[in-house]
Amino acid sequence: MPILQTISRQLLKITNLEIWKPLLNRDFRMLWFSETLSFLGDRIHFIAIIWLTYEVFESGFAMATVLAVSSIPRSVFMLVGGAISDWWSPKKIALYANLIRAVLLVIFIFLINTEVVSLGMLYVFAVIFGFIGALSYPAFMSLIPLTTNGKNLEAANGLMQGSSRFCGMVGPAIAGLIVATFGASVAFSIDAATFAIGAAALSVIRVRRQKSEYTNQEEVRTVRAVFRDIRTGILFAWRDPFLRAVLLVIVVLNFSMSGPFIIGLATLSNTVFDSGALNFGILLAAYSGSGLAGMFIAGSVKRFKSRSIILFAVPAIVGLGMISLGLNHHVVFFLLVIAIMGMVMAYGNVVVFAWIQRVVPSDIIGRVMSLIMVASIGLEPVSYAIAGMFVDEFVELVFVVSGVMIASIAVILLANGTIMSLYKAEQEMTVDPTD
């Protein structure tokens, strides 16, 4: 898209920020455009399916079960999606995933308009969409280094994650307005259009992948072969000290922060702060907005990208932040701490993802990224359930215990020598990892 290239050149010229450089690359530009539309479509779909379910069945339980049914196949099949994207073309997987979702939405819209909607039908569509998401996410993450030729990966990930975060902020508002004004069918129609246009953009990108070392491309894909590929990916990640530490940090952050942060903030907003719902929304907006800033900074600066320091600093700062939230209930203090946490988390995500995409071979990157995704979402339901058991009576303690668990990982990684060994390895490198 020439207009995006022109805008990117002007932004780079005016601001001199690294984050715009990947958009000068045609293939990445089309990938970014496609995925931004998909991000927006996902947010519209989320709001529209919730509203449709409640409108038809008037049941909170129905809404919860539809969302749960959608999330289960994403968690269960994510590793399979990673193995398939390493074996087959990630471009084709992402392209066909968008096309299939567009076609399914057209069918779904027809059923809605003919008033043939049942809870069982919603479950079926939710499972299919969840399964497609599990296949497409590793493929999409594999395409980032392939479309950039391994260059400017911090900037590329900053743009991608920034788009996702931005769509997460504005998408629900847009979807709510569309659903309230025109109905769920129109929202799903726009959702289908985003996937169709995204597929068209993906169809023109060109990617080259190195000769396979970790996957036998000629082997017929049996179930046993797929599971063997998954095992290869797990062993690859486990044998690498940095990847092993990253997975550990992500699992602890996922388990210790997801439930306490969201449910704890909601509880404090209702019991301590005035105007509970308003304050809750403002606090979450501060977290999202600062995260967007963190991604932008990570994609723009060349310094301060030591993976060892980031691996220590992120859990240390986030852990101390959670502890402080449990000890001080001043709303301005909350805003400041949450903004710092959001910025640090987002900055770390961009730098770590870029490093992984830079050093992990392209024929196993899908499995590695799927492992990271499973680590990121796998324990969320457990975290929510445990936090929900204690926040009503011990909300301050929930924040403190969560923070101690998160900060402890930073201490453990420092004490067992992981941080120092990674730092020494970085100092011995003769090539700047950001080049």
C-alpha positions as CSV (number, residue, x, y, z in Angstrom):
1,M,0.0,0.0,0.0
2,P,1.9,3.1,-1.3
3,I,0.0,5.4,1.1
4,L,1.4,3.6,4.1
5,Q,4.9,3.7,2.7
6,T,4.6,7.4,2.1
7,I,3.3,8.0,5.7
8,S,6.0,5.9,7.1
9,R,8.7,7.8,5.3
10,Q,7.3,11.1,6.5
11,L,7.0,9.9,10.1
12,L,10.6,8.6,10.0
13,K,11.8,11.9,8.5
14,I,10.0,14.1,11.0
15,T,10.6,12.0,14.2
16,N,13.7,10.1,13.3
17,L,12.3,7.2,15.4
18,E,13.3,3.6,14.6
19,I,9.8,2.3,15.1
20,W,8.6,3.4,11.7
21,K,11.5,1.7,9.8
22,P,9.8,-1.7,9.3
23,L,6.9,-0.1,7.5
24,L,9.3,0.8,4.7
25,N,9.4,-2.9,4.0
26,R,6.5,-3.8,1.7
27,D,6.1,-7.4,3.0
28,F,6.0,-6.3,6.6
29,R,3.8,-3.4,5.8
30,M,1.2,-5.7,4.3
31,L,1.5,-8.1,7.3
32,W,1.1,-5.2,9.7
33,F,-2.0,-3.9,7.8
34,S,-3.5,-7.4,7.7
35,E,-3.0,-8.1,11.4
36,T,-4.2,-4.7,12.5
37,L,-7.4,-5.3,10.7
38,S,-7.6,-8.8,12.3
39,F,-6.9,-7.3,15.8
40,L,-9.8,-4.8,15.2
41,G,-12.0,-7.6,13.9
42,D,-11.3,-9.7,17.0
43,R,-12.3,-6.9,19.3
44,I,-15.5,-6.3,17.4
45,H,-16.3,-10.0,17.4
46,F,-15.7,-10.2,21.1
47,I,-18.2,-7.4,21.9
48,A,-20.8,-8.5,19.3
49,I,-20.8,-12.2,20.4
50,I,-21.3,-11.1,24.1
51,W,-24.1,-8.8,23.2
52,L,-25.8,-11.3,20.9
53,T,-25.7,-14.0,23.5
54,Y,-27.2,-11.8,26.2
55,E,-29.8,-10.3,23.8
56,V,-31.0,-13.8,22.7
57,F,-30.7,-15.7,26.0
58,E,-30.6,-13.0,28.7
59,S,-28.2,-15.1,30.7
60,G,-24.9,-14.2,32.2
61,F,-24.1,-18.0,32.4
62,A,-24.7,-18.3,28.6
63,M,-22.2,-15.5,28.0
64,A,-19.6,-17.0,30.3
65,T,-19.9,-20.5,28.8
66,V,-19.6,-19.2,25.2
67,L,-16.4,-17.3,26.1
68,A,-15.1,-20.3,28.0
69,V,-15.8,-22.7,25.1
70,S,-13.9,-20.3,22.8
71,S,-10.9,-20.1,25.0
72,I,-10.5,-23.9,25.6
73,P,-9.4,-24.9,22.0
74,R,-7.0,-21.9,21.9
75,S,-5.2,-23.3,24.9
76,V,-5.4,-26.9,24.0
77,F,-4.3,-26.6,20.3
78,M,-1.8,-23.8,20.5
79,L,1.2,-26.1,20.5
80,V,-0.3,-28.1,17.6
81,G,-0.6,-24.8,15.7
82,G,3.0,-24.0,16.4
83,A,4.1,-27.4,15.1
84,I,2.0,-27.0,11.9
85,S,3.3,-23.5,11.2
86,D,6.9,-24.8,11.4
87,W,6.0,-27.5,8.9
88,W,3.7,-25.8,6.5
89,S,3.8,-22.2,5.2
90,P,2.9,-19.7,8.0
91,K,1.7,-17.3,5.3
92,K,-0.8,-19.8,3.9
93,I,-2.0,-20.7,7.4
94,A,-2.6,-17.0,8.3
95,L,-4.2,-16.3,4.9
96,Y,-6.6,-19.4,5.0
97,A,-7.4,-18.7,8.7
98,N,-8.6,-15.2,7.7
99,L,-10.6,-16.5,4.7
100,I,-12.2,-19.2,6.7
101,R,-13.2,-16.8,9.5
102,A,-14.7,-14.4,6.9
103,V,-16.8,-17.2,5.3
104,L,-17.9,-18.5,8.7
105,L,-19.1,-15.1,9.7
106,V,-21.1,-14.8,6.5
107,I,-22.9,-18.0,7.4
108,F,-23.3,-16.8,11.0
109,I,-24.8,-13.5,9.8
110,F,-27.3,-15.5,7.6
111,L,-28.3,-17.6,10.6
112,I,-28.8,-14.5,12.8
113,N,-30.9,-12.8,10.2
114,T,-33.1,-15.9,9.8
115,E,-33.4,-16.1,13.6
116,V,-31.9,-19.6,13.7
117,V,-29.8,-19.0,16.8
118,S,-29.3,-21.5,19.6
119,L,-26.8,-21.8,22.4
120,G,-25.4,-25.0,20.8
121,M,-24.8,-23.2,17.5
122,L,-22.9,-20.5,19.4
123,Y,-20.8,-23.2,21.1
124,V,-19.9,-24.7,17.7
125,F,-18.9,-21.4,16.2
126,A,-16.9,-20.5,19.3
127,V,-15.0,-23.8,19.2
128,I,-14.2,-23.3,15.5
129,F,-13.0,-19.8,16.0
130,G,-10.9,-20.8,19.0
131,F,-9.3,-23.6,17.0
132,I,-8.5,-21.3,14.1
133,G,-7.0,-18.8,16.5
134,A,-4.8,-21.5,18.0
135,L,-3.5,-22.3,14.5
136,S,-3.1,-18.7,13.2
137,Y,-1.3,-17.1,16.2
138,P,2.0,-19.0,15.9
139,A,1.9,-18.5,12.1
140,F,1.5,-14.8,12.5
141,M,4.4,-14.6,15.0
142,S,6.5,-16.6,12.7
143,L,5.9,-14.2,9.8
144,I,7.3,-11.1,11.7
145,P,11.0,-12.2,11.3
146,L,10.4,-13.6,7.9
147,T,8.9,-10.4,6.5
148,T,11.6,-8.2,8.1
149,N,14.6,-10.5,7.2
150,G,15.4,-10.4,10.9
151,K,16.0,-6.7,10.9
152,N,14.5,-4.0,13.2
153,L,12.6,-6.7,15.1
154,E,12.1,-4.5,18.2
155,A,10.4,-1.9,16.0
156,A,8.4,-4.5,14.2
157,N,7.1,-6.1,17.4
158,G,6.5,-2.6,18.9
159,L,4.3,-1.8,15.9
160,M,2.4,-5.1,16.0
161,Q,1.9,-5.1,19.8
162,G,1.1,-1.4,19.7
163,S,-1.6,-2.0,17.1
164,S,-3.0,-4.8,19.2
165,R,-3.1,-2.7,22.3
166,F,-4.6,0.3,20.4
167,C,-7.3,-1.9,18.9
168,G,-8.0,-3.3,22.3
169,M,-8.6,0.2,23.6
170,V,-10.8,1.6,20.7
171,G,-12.2,-1.6,19.3
172,P,-14.8,-2.3,22.1
173,A,-16.0,1.3,21.9
174,I,-16.4,1.1,18.1
175,A,-18.1,-2.3,18.4
176,G,-20.5,-1.1,21.2
177,L,-21.5,1.9,19.1
178,I,-22.1,-0.3,16.0
179,V,-24.1,-2.9,17.9
180,A,-26.2,-0.3,19.7
181,T,-26.9,1.7,16.5
182,F,-27.2,-1.0,13.8
183,G,-27.3,-4.3,15.6
184,A,-25.0,-7.4,15.9
185,S,-25.4,-8.4,12.3
186,V,-23.7,-5.2,11.0
187,A,-21.0,-5.6,13.6
188,F,-20.3,-9.2,12.4
189,S,-20.4,-8.0,8.8
190,I,-17.7,-5.5,9.5
191,D,-15.8,-8.2,11.3
192,A,-16.0,-10.4,8.2
193,A,-14.8,-7.6,6.0
194,T,-11.7,-7.1,8.2
195,F,-10.7,-10.7,7.8
196,A,-11.4,-10.7,4.0
197,I,-9.3,-7.6,3.4
198,G,-6.6,-8.9,5.8
199,A,-6.5,-12.1,3.7
200,A,-6.1,-10.1,0.5
201,A,-3.1,-8.2,2.1
202,L,-1.5,-11.4,3.2
203,S,-1.8,-12.9,-0.3
204,V,0.8,-10.5,-1.7
205,I,3.5,-10.8,0.8
206,R,6.7,-12.8,-0.1
207,V,8.5,-14.8,2.5
208,R,11.5,-17.1,2.4
209,R,12.3,-19.6,5.1
210,Q,15.6,-21.3,5.7
211,K,16.1,-25.0,5.1
212,S,14.5,-27.0,7.8
213,E,16.7,-28.4,10.6
214,Y,14.1,-29.2,13.3
215,T,11.2,-30.4,11.1
216,N,11.2,-33.1,8.4
217,Q,9.3,-31.2,5.6
218,E,9.0,-34.4,3.5
219,E,7.5,-36.5,6.2
220,V,3.8,-37.2,6.1
221,R,2.1,-35.4,9.0
222,T,0.8,-38.1,11.2
223,V,-0.5,-37.4,14.7
224,R,2.7,-39.0,16.0
225,A,4.9,-36.8,13.8
226,V,3.1,-33.6,15.1
227,F,3.6,-34.6,18.7
228,R,7.2,-35.4,18.0
229,D,7.6,-31.9,16.5
230,I,6.0,-30.4,19.6
231,R,8.4,-32.4,21.8
232,T,11.3,-31.1,19.8
233,G,10.1,-27.5,20.3
234,I,9.7,-28.1,24.1
235,L,13.2,-29.6,24.4
236,F,14.7,-26.7,22.3
237,A,13.2,-24.1,24.6
238,W,14.1,-26.0,27.8
239,R,17.7,-26.5,26.8
240,D,18.2,-22.8,26.1
241,P,18.8,-21.0,29.5
242,F,17.3,-17.7,28.3
243,L,14.1,-19.3,26.9
244,R,13.7,-21.5,30.0
245,A,14.0,-18.4,32.2
246,V,11.5,-16.5,30.0
247,L,9.0,-19.2,30.2
248,L,9.4,-19.4,34.0
249,V,8.9,-15.6,34.4
250,I,5.8,-15.7,32.1
251,V,4.2,-18.5,33.9
252,V,4.7,-16.8,37.3
253,L,3.5,-13.5,36.0
254,N,0.4,-15.1,34.4
255,F,-0.5,-17.0,37.6
256,S,0.4,-14.4,40.2
257,M,-0.9,-11.3,38.4
258,S,-3.9,-12.0,36.2
259,G,-6.5,-12.7,38.8
260,P,-5.1,-10.5,41.7
261,F,-4.6,-7.5,39.4
262,I,-8.0,-7.5,37.6
263,I,-10.2,-8.8,40.4
264,G,-8.3,-6.9,43.0
265,L,-8.6,-3.6,41.2
266,A,-12.3,-4.2,40.7
267,T,-12.8,-5.0,44.3
268,L,-10.8,-1.9,45.6
269,S,-12.6,0.3,43.1
270,N,-15.9,-0.8,44.6
271,T,-14.9,-0.9,48.3
272,V,-12.2,1.8,48.7
273,F,-12.4,4.4,45.9
274,D,-15.4,6.5,45.0
275,S,-17.3,6.0,41.7
276,G,-16.1,2.3,41.6
277,A,-16.8,1.5,37.9
278,L,-15.4,4.8,36.7
279,N,-12.2,4.5,38.7
280,F,-11.8,0.8,37.6
281,G,-12.1,1.9,34.0
282,I,-9.6,4.8,34.5
283,L,-7.1,2.5,36.2
284,L,-7.3,-0.1,33.4
285,A,-7.0,2.7,30.8
286,A,-3.8,3.9,32.5
287,Y,-2.4,0.4,32.3
288,S,-3.3,0.0,28.6
289,G,-2.2,3.5,27.7
290,S,1.2,3.2,29.4
291,G,1.7,-0.2,27.8
292,L,1.2,1.4,24.4
293,A,3.8,4.0,25.4
294,G,6.2,1.2,26.5
295,M,5.8,-0.6,23.2
296,F,6.5,2.6,21.3
297,I,9.6,3.4,23.3
298,A,10.9,-0.2,22.9
299,G,10.5,0.0,19.1
300,S,12.1,3.4,18.9
301,V,15.3,3.3,21.0
302,K,18.4,1.3,20.3
303,R,19.8,1.3,23.9
304,F,18.7,-0.5,27.1
305,K,17.8,-3.8,25.4
306,S,19.9,-6.2,27.5
307,R,17.9,-9.3,27.8
308,S,19.5,-10.2,31.2
309,I,18.7,-6.9,32.8
310,I,15.1,-6.9,31.4
311,L,14.6,-10.5,32.6
312,F,15.5,-9.4,36.1
313,A,13.9,-5.9,36.0
314,V,10.5,-6.8,34.8
315,P,9.5,-9.2,37.6
316,A,11.3,-7.1,40.1
317,I,9.5,-3.9,39.2
318,V,6.1,-5.5,38.7
319,G,6.4,-7.4,41.9
320,L,7.3,-4.3,43.9
321,G,4.4,-2.5,42.2
322,M,1.9,-5.2,43.2
323,I,3.1,-5.0,46.8
324,S,2.8,-1.3,46.9
325,L,-0.7,-1.4,45.5
326,G,-1.6,-3.6,48.5
327,L,-0.1,-1.1,51.0
328,N,-1.2,2.3,49.6
329,H,-4.8,3.1,48.5
330,H,-4.4,6.6,47.2
331,V,-5.9,6.7,43.7
332,V,-3.2,9.0,42.3
333,F,-0.5,6.6,43.7
334,F,-2.4,3.7,42.1
335,L,-2.4,5.5,38.7
336,L,1.3,6.1,38.9
337,V,2.3,2.6,39.9
338,I,-0.1,1.0,37.4
339,A,1.3,3.2,34.6
340,I,4.9,2.2,35.5
341,M,3.9,-1.5,35.6
342,G,2.1,-1.3,32.2
343,M,5.1,0.5,30.6
344,V,7.7,-2.0,32.0
345,M,5.7,-5.0,31.0
346,A,5.1,-3.8,27.5
347,Y,8.7,-2.7,27.0
348,G,9.9,-6.1,28.2
349,N,7.5,-8.0,25.9
350,V,8.7,-6.2,22.8
351,V,12.4,-6.6,23.5
352,V,12.1,-10.3,24.6
353,F,9.9,-11.2,21.6
354,A,12.3,-9.5,19.2
355,W,15.3,-11.4,20.7
356,I,13.5,-14.7,20.4
357,Q,12.5,-14.1,16.8
358,R,16.1,-13.1,16.1
359,V,17.9,-16.1,17.5
360,V,15.4,-18.9,17.1
361,P,15.6,-20.7,13.7
362,S,12.6,-19.9,11.5
363,D,11.6,-23.6,11.2
364,I,11.0,-23.9,14.9
365,I,9.9,-20.4,15.8
366,G,6.2,-21.3,15.6
367,R,6.6,-24.0,18.3
368,V,8.6,-21.7,20.6
369,M,6.1,-18.8,20.2
370,S,3.2,-21.2,20.8
371,L,4.9,-22.3,24.1
372,I,5.2,-18.7,25.2
373,M,1.5,-18.2,24.4
374,V,0.4,-21.2,26.4
375,A,2.6,-20.0,29.3
376,S,0.9,-16.6,29.0
377,I,-2.7,-17.8,29.1
378,G,-2.7,-21.3,30.5
379,L,-3.0,-20.5,34.2
380,E,-5.3,-17.5,33.9
381,P,-8.5,-19.4,34.9
382,V,-6.8,-20.8,38.0
383,S,-5.5,-17.3,38.9
384,Y,-9.0,-15.8,38.6
385,A,-10.5,-18.6,40.6
386,I,-8.0,-18.3,43.5
387,A,-8.1,-14.5,43.6
388,G,-11.8,-14.6,43.6
389,M,-11.8,-16.8,46.7
390,F,-9.8,-14.3,48.8
391,V,-10.3,-10.7,47.5
392,D,-13.5,-10.0,49.4
393,E,-11.9,-10.5,52.8
394,F,-8.2,-10.0,52.1
395,V,-7.8,-7.8,49.0
396,E,-4.7,-6.0,50.3
397,L,-3.0,-9.3,51.2
398,V,-3.8,-10.7,47.8
399,F,-1.9,-7.8,46.2
400,V,1.1,-8.3,48.6
401,V,1.3,-12.1,48.2
402,S,1.1,-11.7,44.4
403,G,3.9,-9.2,44.4
404,V,6.1,-11.3,46.6
405,M,5.7,-14.3,44.3
406,I,6.5,-12.2,41.2
407,A,9.5,-10.4,42.8
408,S,10.8,-13.8,44.1
409,I,11.4,-15.0,40.6
410,A,13.7,-12.1,39.9
411,V,15.6,-12.9,43.1
412,I,15.8,-16.7,42.3
413,L,17.1,-16.0,38.8
414,L,19.7,-13.7,40.2
415,A,20.7,-16.1,43.0
416,N,21.0,-19.2,40.8
417,G,23.3,-17.4,38.4
418,T,21.0,-17.3,35.4
419,I,21.0,-13.5,35.2
420,M,24.7,-13.2,35.6
421,S,25.5,-15.9,33.1
422,L,23.2,-14.3,30.5
423,Y,24.8,-10.9,31.2
424,K,28.3,-12.3,30.7
425,A,27.2,-14.0,27.5
426,E,25.9,-10.6,26.2
427,Q,29.2,-8.9,27.1
428,E,31.2,-11.5,25.2
429,M,29.1,-11.0,22.0
430,T,31.0,-9.3,19.2
431,V,27.8,-8.3,17.4
432,D,25.2,-5.9,18.8
433,P,22.0,-8.0,19.3
434,T,19.9,-5.1,18.0
435,D,21.7,-5.0,14.6
